[in-house]
């Protein structure tokens, strides 16, 4: 894991931090970056299209998208919609950054 990557706190019944933390952190960061870049361009991506850009397995991408929605992983808004005919079961995804908390500016003359 590079210095710019911060290890994330995953869990699960078979999760072993020594074996899984760096791999899962890298996966999540790659997927997040691809989704943000696509959103910047106004694009929606399927799991297959995300796989083509990251090399990560589609099942892992789906799991990481679910994680990205959780507060401890950033509470990102990840929208999904059907692509093409609804009966095909093909979904596409788009992510937006969570709303930044705005703090009121205190006036110095009060």
Residue pairs with C-beta under 8 A, 6 or more apart in sequence:
1 7
1 22
1 25
1 26
5 25
5 26
5 29
6 25
7 21
7 22
7 25
8 21
8 24
8 25
8 28
8 73
9 72
10 17
10 20
10 21
10 24
10 25
10 67
24 64
27 54
27 56
27 60
27 61
27 64
28 64
28 67
28 68
28 73
30 54
30 56
31 50
31 54
31 56
31 61
31 64
31 65
31 68
32 64
32 68
32 74
32 76
32 95
34 45
34 50
34 53
34 54
35 45
35 50
35 65
35 68
35 78
35 93
35 94
35 95
36 95
36 97
38 44
38 45
38 94
38 95
39 94
39 95
39 96
43 94
44 81
44 83
44 92
44 93
44 94
45 53
45 92
45 93
45 94
46 83
46 90
46 91
46 92
46 93
47 58
47 61
47 62
47 91
47 93
48 58
49 92
50 56
50 58
50 61
50 93
51 57
51 58
51 61
54 61
56 64
65 78
65 93
65 95
67 73
68 74
68 76
68 78
68 95
69 75
69 76
69 77
69 78
74 98
75 98
76 95
76 96
76 97
76 98
77 95
77 96
77 97
77 98
78 93
78 94
78 95
78 96
79 93
79 94
79 95
79 96
80 91
80 92
80 93
80 94
81 91
81 92
82 88
82 89
82 90
82 91
82 92
83 90
83 91
83 92
84 90
